[in-house]
Amino acid sequence: DLQVSASSSPVRTDADGHASHVIGSWPYYDSKQKAEQVAVEMSSASKTPLVIIRPTSILGPTHHDFQTCRSLEYYRHKGIYKHLTRRVPYVPAGGLSLVDVRDLAPAVLSAMHSKEAEGRGFCLGANNMPIIDFFRHLETVSGVPRCRTWVPYVLGWSVIAALHKVTSALGKPYHVDPVLVEMANHYWYVDATSAERVLGFRARPLPETLHDTCAYIAADGHRMGLPYGVPPPPSPLTQPRPPAMSKL
């Protein structure tokens, strides 16, 4: 998703365009922005209909043989996996938005057949929330205690940058890039109203997504190549009451 901001408001919409001033120094998202620009140019030149889908963080179980997407499945569930194995080092100050793959897929299919969608880009996401609240919800659903260590952005970035510099000089680069720290301290909130109206996008309750994702990792994690073993499955979902949003 290319809709990102240094603050939690206002929430970005389809009409806001790319946050080029923010993502320009982030190689992955900068490449996504350039790829979209190329796609738009090619669509215009060839008169081929184009619809751009911009999902936020994708969670939820899928059904496949893991032959071609093993690393992708691990990557997109890495945050939850680290929580389940109690390896979250600290909680950053940013905010995220989530979308269940089972809600995303029908919207993508709808985009392929909708005349109204042609030539447009759509943000698909739900459950905009601070990262600390995400881990509170995850703790409630999974039963695994959350990390309670909060680190200010400047301190977190400085420590990671120093570790990265020293270990790179030793020929063994630290596995956390300072860019990841920058991204985690931004806000990825989106307004999916247009996708709801044009594509029929509907998001299921967050507890259902988190529970099913935890169960998916427990059941199929061994095929994702999880480095710290497979965590136990969560208890059956009983629609837990949302946790109180309080201080750490």
Short mmCIF file of the C-alpha atoms (twelve columns), coordinates in Angstrom:
data_MODEL
# 
_entry.id   MODEL 
# 
loop_
_atom_site.group_PDB 
_atom_site.id 
_atom_site.type_symbol 
_atom_site.label_atom_id 
_atom_site.label_alt_id 
_atom_site.label_comp_id 
_atom_site.label_asym_id 
_atom_site.label_seq_id 
_atom_site.Cartn_x 
_atom_site.Cartn_y 
_atom_site.Cartn_z 
_atom_site.pdbx_PDB_model_num 
ATOM 1   C CA . ASP A 1   0.000   0.000   0.000   1 
ATOM 2   C CA . LEU A 2   1.296   3.460   -0.928  1 
ATOM 3   C CA . GLN A 3   -1.066  5.432   1.315   1 
ATOM 4   C CA . VAL A 4   1.077   6.293   4.327   1 
ATOM 5   C CA . SER A 5   1.530   9.299   6.550   1 
ATOM 6   C CA . ALA A 6   3.729   10.531  9.377   1 
ATOM 7   C CA . SER A 7   0.585   11.182  11.465  1 
ATOM 8   C CA . SER A 8   -2.629  9.301   12.214  1 
ATOM 9   C CA . SER A 9   -4.875  11.897  10.595  1 
ATOM 10  C CA . PRO A 10  -6.313  12.577  8.184   1 
ATOM 11  C CA . VAL A 11  -6.955  9.038   6.934   1 
ATOM 12  C CA . ARG A 12  -5.865  8.777   3.314   1 
ATOM 13  C CA . THR A 13  -8.289  7.971   0.492   1 
ATOM 14  C CA . ASP A 14  -8.023  6.811   -3.120  1 
ATOM 15  C CA . ALA A 15  -7.956  10.434  -4.259  1 
ATOM 16  C CA . ASP A 16  -4.887  11.387  -2.239  1 
ATOM 17  C CA . GLY A 17  -2.378  9.812   -4.590  1 
ATOM 18  C CA . HIS A 18  0.996   8.437   -3.599  1 
ATOM 19  C CA . ALA A 19  2.823   9.717   -0.537  1 
ATOM 20  C CA . SER A 20  5.955   10.213  -2.639  1 
ATOM 21  C CA . HIS A 21  7.576   12.524  -0.095  1 
ATOM 22  C CA . VAL A 22  7.405   9.706   2.467   1 
ATOM 23  C CA . ILE A 23  8.125   6.543   0.474   1 
ATOM 24  C CA . GLY A 24  10.817  7.948   -1.806  1 
ATOM 25  C CA . SER A 25  13.602  6.589   0.419   1 
ATOM 26  C CA . TRP A 26  11.951  3.185   0.961   1 
ATOM 27  C CA . PRO A 27  13.115  0.968   -1.943  1 
ATOM 28  C CA . TYR A 28  10.231  -1.522  -1.884  1 
ATOM 29  C CA . TYR A 29  7.437   1.050   -1.834  1 
ATOM 30  C CA . ASP A 30  9.262   3.380   -4.197  1 
ATOM 31  C CA . SER A 31  9.432   0.503   -6.708  1 
ATOM 32  C CA . LYS A 32  5.694   -0.130  -6.272  1 
ATOM 33  C CA . GLN A 33  4.951   3.509   -7.036  1 
ATOM 34  C CA . LYS A 34  7.091   3.400   -10.188 1 
ATOM 35  C CA . ALA A 35  5.475   0.122   -11.267 1 
ATOM 36  C CA . GLU A 36  2.038   1.725   -11.006 1 
ATOM 37  C CA . GLN A 37  3.195   4.659   -13.113 1 
ATOM 38  C CA . VAL A 38  4.473   2.284   -15.808 1 
ATOM 39  C CA . ALA A 39  1.225   0.306   -15.720 1 
ATOM 40  C CA . VAL A 40  -0.825  3.491   -16.183 1 
ATOM 41  C CA . GLU A 41  1.346   4.574   -19.119 1 
ATOM 42  C CA . MET A 42  1.075   1.143   -20.774 1 
ATOM 43  C CA . SER A 43  -2.673  1.067   -20.237 1 
ATOM 44  C CA . SER A 44  -3.061  4.481   -21.826 1 
ATOM 45  C CA . ALA A 45  -0.856  3.628   -24.794 1 
ATOM 46  C CA . SER A 46  -2.531  0.294   -25.510 1 
ATOM 47  C CA . LYS A 47  -6.082  1.352   -24.583 1 
ATOM 48  C CA . THR A 48  -6.190  -1.592  -22.173 1 
ATOM 49  C CA . PRO A 49  -8.491  -1.244  -19.132 1 
ATOM 50  C CA . LEU A 50  -6.594  -0.995  -15.863 1 
ATOM 51  C CA . VAL A 51  -7.713  -1.179  -12.241 1 
ATOM 52  C CA . ILE A 52  -5.158  -0.728  -9.456  1 
ATOM 53  C CA . ILE A 53  -5.763  -2.510  -6.145  1 
ATOM 54  C CA . ARG A 54  -3.862  -1.243  -3.087  1 
ATOM 55  C CA . PRO A 55  -4.440  -3.606  -0.159  1 
ATOM 56  C CA . THR A 56  -3.022  -2.911  3.259   1 
ATOM 57  C CA . SER A 57  -1.368  -5.639  5.377   1 
ATOM 58  C CA . ILE A 58  -2.886  -8.955  4.240   1 
ATOM 59  C CA . LEU A 59  -3.716  -11.597 6.842   1 
ATOM 60  C CA . GLY A 60  -5.842  -14.733 6.886   1 
ATOM 61  C CA . PRO A 61  -5.575  -18.368 5.750   1 
ATOM 62  C CA . THR A 62  -5.190  -19.434 2.136   1 
ATOM 63  C CA . HIS A 63  -5.337  -22.772 0.348   1 
ATOM 64  C CA . HIS A 64  -2.332  -23.782 -1.735  1 
ATOM 65  C CA . ASP A 65  0.574   -26.206 -1.809  1 
ATOM 66  C CA . PHE A 66  3.279   -23.700 -0.701  1 
ATOM 67  C CA . GLN A 67  5.443   -24.631 -3.685  1 
ATOM 68  C CA . THR A 68  5.623   -21.094 -5.090  1 
ATOM 69  C CA . CYS A 69  4.674   -18.852 -2.170  1 
ATOM 70  C CA . ARG A 70  6.331   -20.325 0.897   1 
ATOM 71  C CA . SER A 71  8.424   -17.229 1.627   1 
ATOM 72  C CA . LEU A 72  5.487   -14.913 0.917   1 
ATOM 73  C CA . GLU A 73  3.269   -16.721 3.409   1 
ATOM 74  C CA . TYR A 74  5.953   -16.451 6.087   1 
ATOM 75  C CA . TYR A 75  6.614   -12.794 5.329   1 
ATOM 76  C CA . ARG A 76  2.993   -11.667 5.474   1 
ATOM 77  C CA . HIS A 77  2.420   -13.464 8.787   1 
ATOM 78  C CA . LYS A 78  5.801   -12.698 10.341  1 
ATOM 79  C CA . GLY A 79  4.470   -10.111 12.803  1 
ATOM 80  C CA . ILE A 80  1.846   -12.471 14.220  1 
ATOM 81  C CA . TYR A 81  4.314   -15.358 14.236  1 
ATOM 82  C CA . LYS A 82  6.798   -13.337 16.277  1 
ATOM 83  C CA . HIS A 83  4.044   -12.494 18.739  1 
ATOM 84  C CA . LEU A 84  3.036   -16.151 19.088  1 
ATOM 85  C CA . THR A 85  6.637   -17.152 19.779  1 
ATOM 86  C CA . ARG A 86  7.158   -14.113 22.038  1 
ATOM 87  C CA . ARG A 87  9.932   -12.634 19.909  1 
ATOM 88  C CA . VAL A 88  8.572   -9.103  19.393  1 
ATOM 89  C CA . PRO A 89  11.487  -6.932  20.619  1 
ATOM 90  C CA . TYR A 90  9.451   -3.773  21.231  1 
ATOM 91  C CA . VAL A 91  6.282   -1.998  20.128  1 
ATOM 92  C CA . PRO A 92  6.823   0.888   17.668  1 
ATOM 93  C CA . ALA A 93  4.722   4.036   17.702  1 
ATOM 94  C CA . GLY A 94  3.058   3.793   14.289  1 
ATOM 95  C CA . GLY A 95  -0.297  2.541   13.087  1 
ATOM 96  C CA . LEU A 96  -1.430  -0.123  10.636  1 
ATOM 97  C CA . SER A 97  -4.393  -1.262  8.599   1 
ATOM 98  C CA . LEU A 98  -5.343  -4.888  7.981   1 
ATOM 99  C CA . VAL A 99  -7.340  -6.759  5.361   1 
ATOM 100 C CA . ASP A 100 -8.359  -10.417 5.349   1 
ATOM 101 C CA . VAL A 101 -7.331  -12.210 2.159   1 
ATOM 102 C CA . ARG A 102 -10.766 -13.858 2.086   1 
ATOM 103 C CA . ASP A 103 -12.360 -10.395 1.872   1 
ATOM 104 C CA . LEU A 104 -9.766  -9.070  -0.548  1 
ATOM 105 C CA . ALA A 105 -10.162 -11.813 -3.161  1 
ATOM 106 C CA . PRO A 106 -13.862 -11.153 -3.992  1 
ATOM 107 C CA . ALA A 107 -13.135 -7.431  -4.332  1 
ATOM 108 C CA . VAL A 108 -10.296 -8.129  -6.788  1 
ATOM 109 C CA . LEU A 109 -12.591 -10.377 -8.800  1 
ATOM 110 C CA . SER A 110 -15.233 -7.658  -8.832  1 
ATOM 111 C CA . ALA A 111 -12.652 -5.138  -10.079 1 
ATOM 112 C CA . MET A 112 -11.979 -7.362  -13.094 1 
ATOM 113 C CA . HIS A 113 -15.611 -7.116  -14.194 1 
ATOM 114 C CA . SER A 114 -16.639 -3.605  -13.110 1 
ATOM 115 C CA . LYS A 115 -16.839 -0.905  -15.765 1 
ATOM 116 C CA . GLU A 116 -17.064 1.734   -13.046 1 
ATOM 117 C CA . ALA A 117 -13.735 0.551   -11.626 1 
ATOM 118 C CA . GLU A 118 -11.775 0.972   -14.876 1 
ATOM 119 C CA . GLY A 119 -9.019  3.553   -14.728 1 
ATOM 120 C CA . ARG A 120 -9.192  3.865   -10.958 1 
ATOM 121 C CA . GLY A 121 -7.159  2.833   -7.937  1 
ATOM 122 C CA . PHE A 122 -8.741  1.457   -4.770  1 
ATOM 123 C CA . CYS A 123 -7.526  1.275   -1.185  1 
ATOM 124 C CA . LEU A 124 -8.624  -1.981  0.447   1 
ATOM 125 C CA . GLY A 125 -8.132  -2.128  4.161   1 
ATOM 126 C CA . ALA A 126 -9.994  -2.227  7.444   1 
ATOM 127 C CA . ASN A 127 -9.333  -1.909  11.150  1 
ATOM 128 C CA . ASN A 128 -7.047  1.128   11.166  1 
ATOM 129 C CA . MET A 129 -5.340  1.098   14.558  1 
ATOM 130 C CA . PRO A 130 -2.131  1.949   16.451  1 
ATOM 131 C CA . ILE A 131 0.288   -0.985  16.507  1 
ATOM 132 C CA . ILE A 132 -0.024  -1.214  20.287  1 
ATOM 133 C CA . ASP A 133 -3.779  -1.855  19.888  1 
ATOM 134 C CA . PHE A 134 -3.087  -4.530  17.282  1 
ATOM 135 C CA . PHE A 135 -1.022  -6.471  19.817  1 
ATOM 136 C CA . ARG A 136 -3.715  -5.995  22.464  1 
ATOM 137 C CA . HIS A 137 -6.263  -7.602  20.149  1 
ATOM 138 C CA . LEU A 138 -3.791  -10.350 19.281  1 
ATOM 139 C CA . GLU A 139 -3.140  -11.065 22.951  1 
ATOM 140 C CA . THR A 140 -6.878  -11.422 23.594  1 
ATOM 141 C CA . VAL A 141 -7.446  -13.778 20.663  1 
ATOM 142 C CA . SER A 142 -4.292  -15.907 20.965  1 
ATOM 143 C CA . GLY A 143 -3.879  -16.035 24.731  1 
ATOM 144 C CA . VAL A 144 -0.185  -15.192 24.314  1 
ATOM 145 C CA . PRO A 145 0.995   -12.217 26.428  1 
ATOM 146 C CA . ARG A 146 1.940   -9.206  24.336  1 
ATOM 147 C CA . CYS A 147 5.195   -7.306  24.371  1 
ATOM 148 C CA . ARG A 148 4.875   -4.283  26.657  1 
ATOM 149 C CA . THR A 149 8.123   -2.552  25.799  1 
ATOM 150 C CA . TRP A 150 7.593   0.731   23.960  1 
ATOM 151 C CA . VAL A 151 10.583  2.477   22.382  1 
ATOM 152 C CA . PRO A 152 10.512  6.040   20.978  1 
ATOM 153 C CA . TYR A 153 11.225  6.296   17.255  1 
ATOM 154 C CA . VAL A 154 14.514  8.217   17.544  1 
ATOM 155 C CA . LEU A 155 15.964  5.756   20.038  1 
ATOM 156 C CA . GLY A 156 14.767  2.676   18.122  1 
ATOM 157 C CA . TRP A 157 16.082  3.971   14.807  1 
ATOM 158 C CA . SER A 158 19.450  5.000   16.286  1 
ATOM 159 C CA . VAL A 159 20.046  1.593   17.900  1 
ATOM 160 C CA . ILE A 160 19.066  -0.372  14.793  1 
ATOM 161 C CA . ALA A 161 21.088  1.898   12.494  1 
ATOM 162 C CA . ALA A 162 24.177  1.484   14.694  1 
ATOM 163 C CA . LEU A 163 23.773  -2.312  14.821  1 
ATOM 164 C CA . HIS A 164 23.307  -2.427  11.063  1 
ATOM 165 C CA . LYS A 165 26.406  -0.332  10.429  1 
ATOM 166 C CA . VAL A 166 28.653  -2.306  12.775  1 
ATOM 167 C CA . THR A 167 27.492  -5.757  11.659  1 
ATOM 168 C CA . SER A 168 27.712  -4.783  7.981   1 
ATOM 169 C CA . ALA A 169 31.343  -3.759  8.533   1 
ATOM 170 C CA . LEU A 170 31.938  -7.202  10.036  1 
ATOM 171 C CA . GLY A 171 30.384  -8.878  7.004   1 
ATOM 172 C CA . LYS A 172 27.284  -10.077 8.859   1 
ATOM 173 C CA . PRO A 173 24.576  -7.428  8.355   1 
ATOM 174 C CA . TYR A 174 21.959  -7.180  11.098  1 
ATOM 175 C CA . HIS A 175 18.684  -8.600  9.809   1 
ATOM 176 C CA . VAL A 176 16.591  -5.517  10.720  1 
ATOM 177 C CA . ASP A 177 17.043  -2.626  8.301   1 
ATOM 178 C CA . PRO A 178 16.610  0.929   9.672   1 
ATOM 179 C CA . VAL A 179 14.069  1.500   6.882   1 
ATOM 180 C CA . LEU A 180 11.785  -1.050  8.551   1 
ATOM 181 C CA . VAL A 181 11.933  0.978   11.751  1 
ATOM 182 C CA . GLU A 182 10.952  4.111   9.822   1 
ATOM 183 C CA . MET A 183 7.993   2.332   8.218   1 
ATOM 184 C CA . ALA A 184 6.792   0.919   11.537  1 
ATOM 185 C CA . ASN A 185 6.647   4.409   13.003  1 
ATOM 186 C CA . HIS A 186 4.364   5.753   10.269  1 
ATOM 187 C CA . TYR A 187 0.605   5.370   9.885   1 
ATOM 188 C CA . TRP A 188 -0.855  3.208   7.117   1 
ATOM 189 C CA . TYR A 189 -4.492  4.148   7.604   1 
ATOM 190 C CA . VAL A 190 -6.832  4.108   4.599   1 
ATOM 191 C CA . ASP A 191 -10.475 4.812   3.847   1 
ATOM 192 C CA . ALA A 192 -11.993 1.931   1.843   1 
ATOM 193 C CA . THR A 193 -15.353 3.629   1.205   1 
ATOM 194 C CA . SER A 194 -14.868 3.654   -2.580  1 
ATOM 195 C CA . ALA A 195 -14.000 -0.054  -2.647  1 
ATOM 196 C CA . GLU A 196 -17.079 -0.800  -0.559  1 
ATOM 197 C CA . ARG A 197 -19.326 1.092   -2.951  1 
ATOM 198 C CA . VAL A 198 -17.838 0.111   -6.312  1 
ATOM 199 C CA . LEU A 199 -16.356 -3.332  -5.615  1 
ATOM 200 C CA . GLY A 200 -18.663 -4.538  -2.852  1 
ATOM 201 C CA . PHE A 201 -15.740 -4.868  -0.446  1 
ATOM 202 C CA . ARG A 202 -16.773 -5.979  3.033   1 
ATOM 203 C CA . ALA A 203 -14.420 -6.642  5.943   1 
ATOM 204 C CA . ARG A 204 -15.141 -9.348  8.496   1 
ATOM 205 C CA . PRO A 205 -14.644 -8.773  12.258  1 
ATOM 206 C CA . LEU A 206 -11.020 -8.388  13.303  1 
ATOM 207 C CA . PRO A 207 -11.132 -11.160 15.977  1 
ATOM 208 C CA . GLU A 208 -12.151 -13.661 13.288  1 
ATOM 209 C CA . THR A 209 -9.236  -12.687 11.059  1 
ATOM 210 C CA . LEU A 210 -6.702  -12.829 13.886  1 
ATOM 211 C CA . HIS A 211 -7.991  -16.131 15.275  1 
ATOM 212 C CA . ASP A 212 -8.052  -17.846 11.888  1 
ATOM 213 C CA . THR A 213 -4.585  -16.513 11.065  1 
ATOM 214 C CA . CYS A 214 -3.168  -17.874 14.342  1 
ATOM 215 C CA . ALA A 215 -4.830  -21.239 13.665  1 
ATOM 216 C CA . TYR A 216 -3.477  -21.210 10.090  1 
ATOM 217 C CA . ILE A 217 0.088   -20.627 11.284  1 
ATOM 218 C CA . ALA A 218 -0.261  -23.420 13.840  1 
ATOM 219 C CA . ALA A 219 -1.655  -25.864 11.274  1 
ATOM 220 C CA . ASP A 220 0.464   -25.038 8.218   1 
ATOM 221 C CA . GLY A 221 3.411   -23.134 9.643   1 
ATOM 222 C CA . HIS A 222 5.753   -26.098 9.181   1 
ATOM 223 C CA . ARG A 223 5.309   -25.622 5.426   1 
ATOM 224 C CA . MET A 224 6.214   -21.927 5.647   1 
ATOM 225 C CA . GLY A 225 9.679   -22.657 7.005   1 
ATOM 226 C CA . LEU A 226 9.102   -21.042 10.387  1 
ATOM 227 C CA . PRO A 227 12.541  -20.621 12.025  1 
ATOM 228 C CA . TYR A 228 11.466  -20.951 15.663  1 
ATOM 229 C CA . GLY A 229 9.041   -23.849 15.421  1 
ATOM 230 C CA . VAL A 230 5.268   -23.918 15.086  1 
ATOM 231 C CA . PRO A 231 3.226   -22.281 17.869  1 
ATOM 232 C CA . PRO A 232 0.213   -24.031 19.438  1 
ATOM 233 C CA . PRO A 233 -3.244  -23.226 18.029  1 
ATOM 234 C CA . PRO A 234 -5.446  -20.636 19.753  1 
ATOM 235 C CA . SER A 235 -8.541  -21.544 21.744  1 
ATOM 236 C CA . PRO A 236 -11.869 -21.637 19.855  1 
ATOM 237 C CA . LEU A 237 -13.105 -18.176 18.953  1 
ATOM 238 C CA . THR A 238 -15.801 -16.901 21.284  1 
ATOM 239 C CA . GLN A 239 -16.089 -13.351 19.906  1 
ATOM 240 C CA . PRO A 240 -14.006 -11.791 22.700  1 
ATOM 241 C CA . ARG A 241 -14.864 -8.323  23.873  1 
ATOM 242 C CA . PRO A 242 -12.432 -5.770  22.386  1 
ATOM 243 C CA . PRO A 243 -9.657  -5.069  24.909  1 
ATOM 244 C CA . ALA A 244 -9.616  -1.720  26.663  1 
ATOM 245 C CA . MET A 245 -7.298  0.773   25.007  1 
ATOM 246 C CA . SER A 246 -5.092  1.967   27.844  1 
ATOM 247 C CA . LYS A 247 -1.492  2.822   28.488  1 
ATOM 248 C CA . LEU A 248 1.302   0.262   28.318  1 
# 
